[in-house]
């Protein structure tokens, strides 16, 4: 694969991460390069370090060894104070929406950037289909709308890249579909992202690339079609239930 220009690359080079004081290695020599102009889904079994990649990407976790670079800038060795502006360009959305219940949706979004113009805040809410709910409080919303509000809060920062950790986990099919519509809209506008997900139906519909973490390394980096149709044992163990279900109709 031809190396991407620094201006649109997120790179992991020989990355090692271990928890419990080094007794439990999670990543051991993982090397991968993804485009920040694409939507890359991170797949793999539970506990293989998928979410770790998102945290490494913006310095929320430092590797024990190896390098992480985003847009040509070293992340792993960067002082914490210099990571703040980087994280504004590449917000990390955790599974929970982390909203303040006593603040309206507009106020929650505004908290990300108090200097933002009201038009920018409302534009962010409009992008996720919640402008009409701007003056509502989070307890009045369902889980899916709360997740979309969290996305709006990230969008008000006018990011270059987004990192999602299981954006539709715990949502019913309708609510998940609304979040997926937002992801599809952002993708159509050219905003790339990294999405940790176990939902292969979603992966098939939205992903430009798939990165699979297995055996503490990058086991696959390529197209969704290549991933889902692969006969490699380490990939088939992940995709077989989905593919069999799709075949059964």
RAKA-V51462 format. One line per field, one symbol per residue. burial: b if it has 24 or more other C-alpha atoms within 12 Angstrom, else e. A space follows every 50 residues. Layout:
burial=???
This chain:
burial=eeeeeeebbbbbbebbbeeeeeeebbbbbbbbbbbbbbbbbbbbbeebbb bbbbbbbbbbbbbebbbbbbbebbbbbbeeeebeebbbbbbbbbbbbbbe eeebbbbbbbbbbeeeeeebbbbbbbbbbbbebbebbbeeeebbbbbbbb bbbbbbbbbbbbbbbbbbbebeeeebbbbbbbbbebbeeebbbbbbbbbb bbbbbbbbbbbbbbebbbbbbbbbeebbeeeeeebbebbeebbeeeeee
